[in-house]
Amino acid sequence: MTNQTQTADRARPVRERLIDCASELFYAEGIRAISADRIIAGVGTTKATFYRHFPTKDDLVLAYLHGKADWERTAITAAADTPDADDALRGVVGVLASSSCQPGFRGCPFINAGAEYADVTHPVRRLVAEQRQWWTDFFRSLAERLGVPAGAPADSAAGQIMMLRDGALVAGYLDDPALVEANLTKAITAVTAP
């Protein structure tokens, strides 16, 4: 990092820099593996400043996940914002495939966080559940746009598409990235076929 970049970064609010540093480290190495002290050192701030913004590390984890949720919702909603349902499907699958096939991709941040927080009543797990519910609701709406009848058929299709999404995120991390988009599109098309 150049001195100019460091100076520009220090001009950003500390809270944003803490979230950015935590996001990078949590995603790359796991939430439990990263201490508050490591984030504090990474940002170049003090413990008092850290705890003024985030009374607990879990508060920072929630801020990190809210940022990921905002990105996902914005990107997916924009990709689906077209009158043609097939174009919407292609746009959504394109976002999923391109994000899961990028260098440094380490899986779904919500699935990763859920694996680290076993207590389903913990605020992190509740946020994970909320985001997964958002995806399921989105997929139900997409299935209906693709011609699946509302109600139980659309609910079933949404659940299946959610599982396909989870699998595509793993495939993007472990398998040939060139096949992820084509295979996910075919699989969702098969689930939503009349």
C-alpha positions as CSV (number, residue, x, y, z in Angstrom):
1,M,0.0,0.0,0.0
2,T,1.4,3.4,-0.9
3,N,1.6,6.3,1.5
4,Q,-1.1,8.1,-0.5
5,T,-3.4,5.1,-0.3
6,Q,-2.8,4.8,3.4
7,T,-3.5,8.5,3.9
8,A,-6.7,8.2,1.8
9,D,-7.8,5.2,3.8
10,R,-7.2,6.9,7.1
11,A,-9.4,9.7,6.0
12,R,-12.4,7.3,5.9
13,P,-14.4,6.9,9.0
14,V,-12.9,4.4,11.5
15,R,-16.2,2.4,11.7
16,E,-16.0,1.8,7.9
17,R,-12.4,0.8,8.1
18,L,-13.1,-1.6,10.9
19,I,-15.9,-3.2,9.0
20,D,-13.8,-3.4,5.8
21,C,-10.8,-5.0,7.6
22,A,-13.0,-7.4,9.5
23,S,-14.9,-8.4,6.3
24,E,-11.7,-9.2,4.5
25,L,-10.3,-11.2,7.4
26,F,-13.5,-12.9,8.5
27,Y,-14.2,-14.1,5.0
28,A,-10.7,-15.2,4.2
29,E,-9.9,-16.9,7.5
30,G,-13.1,-17.5,9.4
31,I,-14.8,-15.4,12.1
32,R,-13.6,-17.3,15.1
33,A,-10.0,-17.3,13.9
34,I,-9.8,-13.5,13.9
35,S,-9.4,-11.6,17.1
36,A,-10.6,-8.0,17.8
37,D,-6.9,-7.2,18.5
38,R,-6.0,-8.3,15.0
39,I,-8.7,-6.0,13.4
40,I,-7.6,-3.1,15.7
41,A,-4.0,-3.6,14.5
42,G,-5.1,-3.9,10.9
43,V,-6.9,-0.6,11.0
44,G,-4.3,1.1,13.2
45,T,-6.8,2.3,15.9
46,T,-7.2,1.7,19.6
47,K,-9.2,-0.7,21.6
48,A,-11.3,2.1,23.0
49,T,-12.2,3.3,19.5
50,F,-13.0,-0.2,18.4
51,Y,-15.3,-0.9,21.4
52,R,-16.9,2.6,21.1
53,H,-18.1,1.5,17.6
54,F,-18.6,-2.2,18.4
55,P,-19.3,-3.1,22.0
56,T,-18.6,-6.8,21.2
57,K,-16.9,-8.7,18.4
58,D,-20.4,-10.1,17.6
59,D,-21.6,-6.6,16.9
60,L,-18.8,-6.3,14.3
61,V,-19.8,-9.7,12.9
62,L,-23.3,-8.5,12.5
63,A,-22.2,-5.4,10.7
64,Y,-20.0,-7.5,8.4
65,L,-23.0,-9.8,7.5
66,H,-25.4,-6.9,7.1
67,G,-22.9,-5.5,4.5
68,K,-22.8,-8.8,2.7
69,A,-26.6,-9.0,2.8
70,D,-26.9,-5.5,1.3
71,W,-24.6,-6.4,-1.5
72,E,-26.4,-9.6,-2.3
73,R,-29.8,-8.1,-2.3
74,T,-28.8,-5.1,-4.4
75,A,-26.9,-7.2,-7.0
76,I,-29.6,-9.9,-7.3
77,T,-32.5,-7.4,-7.4
78,A,-30.8,-5.4,-10.1
79,A,-30.0,-8.5,-12.1
80,A,-33.6,-9.6,-12.0
81,D,-35.0,-6.2,-12.8
82,T,-36.2,-6.9,-16.3
83,P,-39.6,-7.7,-17.7
84,D,-38.6,-11.0,-19.2
85,A,-38.4,-13.8,-16.7
86,D,-35.8,-15.8,-18.7
87,D,-33.6,-12.7,-18.8
88,A,-34.1,-12.3,-15.0
89,L,-33.0,-15.9,-14.5
90,R,-29.9,-15.4,-16.7
91,G,-29.1,-12.2,-14.8
92,V,-29.4,-13.8,-11.4
93,V,-27.4,-16.9,-12.4
94,G,-24.8,-14.7,-13.9
95,V,-24.3,-12.8,-10.6
96,L,-24.1,-16.0,-8.7
97,A,-21.7,-17.6,-11.1
98,S,-19.4,-14.6,-11.5
99,S,-19.2,-13.9,-7.7
100,S,-18.6,-17.6,-6.9
101,C,-15.9,-18.0,-9.5
102,Q,-13.7,-15.0,-8.5
103,P,-10.2,-15.5,-7.0
104,G,-10.4,-15.5,-3.3
105,F,-14.0,-16.9,-3.2
106,R,-14.4,-19.0,-0.1
107,G,-18.1,-19.9,-0.2
108,C,-21.3,-18.2,1.0
109,P,-20.5,-15.9,3.9
110,F,-23.8,-16.8,5.5
111,I,-23.3,-20.5,5.3
112,N,-19.8,-20.0,6.7
113,A,-21.0,-17.9,9.6
114,G,-23.8,-20.3,10.3
115,A,-21.2,-23.1,10.6
116,E,-19.3,-21.1,13.2
117,Y,-22.3,-20.2,15.4
118,A,-24.1,-23.3,16.4
119,D,-26.8,-21.7,18.6
120,V,-29.8,-21.0,16.4
121,T,-31.0,-18.3,18.8
122,H,-27.7,-16.3,18.5
123,P,-28.1,-13.0,16.7
124,V,-25.6,-14.1,14.0
125,R,-27.6,-17.2,13.3
126,R,-30.9,-15.2,13.3
127,L,-29.3,-12.9,10.7
128,V,-28.1,-15.9,8.6
129,A,-31.7,-17.3,8.8
130,E,-33.1,-13.9,7.7
131,Q,-30.8,-13.7,4.7
132,R,-31.6,-17.3,3.7
133,Q,-35.3,-16.5,4.0
134,W,-34.8,-13.5,1.8
135,W,-33.2,-15.8,-0.9
136,T,-36.0,-18.3,-0.6
137,D,-38.7,-15.6,-1.0
138,F,-36.8,-14.2,-4.0
139,F,-36.6,-17.6,-5.6
140,R,-40.3,-18.2,-4.9
141,S,-41.0,-15.0,-6.8
142,L,-38.6,-15.9,-9.6
143,A,-40.2,-19.3,-9.9
144,E,-43.7,-17.7,-10.2
145,R,-42.3,-15.4,-12.9
146,L,-41.0,-18.5,-14.7
147,G,-44.5,-20.0,-14.7
148,V,-44.6,-22.1,-11.6
149,P,-48.0,-21.9,-9.9
150,A,-48.2,-19.9,-6.7
151,G,-48.5,-21.7,-3.4
152,A,-47.1,-25.1,-2.7
153,P,-45.5,-25.6,-6.2
154,A,-43.7,-22.3,-6.0
155,D,-42.7,-23.0,-2.4
156,S,-41.2,-26.3,-3.4
157,A,-39.4,-24.8,-6.4
158,A,-38.0,-22.1,-4.2
159,G,-36.6,-24.6,-1.8
160,Q,-35.0,-26.6,-4.6
161,I,-33.5,-23.5,-6.2
162,M,-32.1,-22.5,-2.8
163,M,-30.4,-25.9,-2.6
164,L,-29.1,-25.4,-6.2
165,R,-27.8,-22.0,-5.3
166,D,-25.9,-23.4,-2.3
167,G,-24.5,-26.1,-4.5
168,A,-23.5,-23.7,-7.2
169,L,-21.6,-21.6,-4.6
170,V,-19.6,-24.8,-3.6
171,A,-19.1,-25.7,-7.2
172,G,-17.7,-22.2,-8.0
173,Y,-15.2,-22.7,-5.2
174,L,-14.2,-26.3,-6.0
175,D,-15.0,-27.1,-9.6
176,D,-14.6,-25.7,-13.1
177,P,-15.9,-22.2,-13.0
178,A,-16.8,-22.3,-16.7
179,L,-19.5,-24.9,-16.0
180,V,-21.2,-23.3,-13.0
181,E,-23.4,-20.8,-14.9
182,A,-24.6,-23.2,-17.6
183,N,-25.3,-26.0,-15.1
184,L,-27.1,-23.8,-12.6
185,T,-29.3,-22.3,-15.4
186,K,-30.2,-25.8,-16.7
187,A,-31.0,-27.1,-13.2
188,I,-33.2,-24.1,-12.3
189,T,-34.9,-24.4,-15.7
190,A,-35.6,-28.1,-15.0
191,V,-37.1,-27.2,-11.5
192,T,-39.3,-24.5,-13.0
193,A,-40.4,-26.4,-16.1
194,P,-44.2,-26.8,-16.4
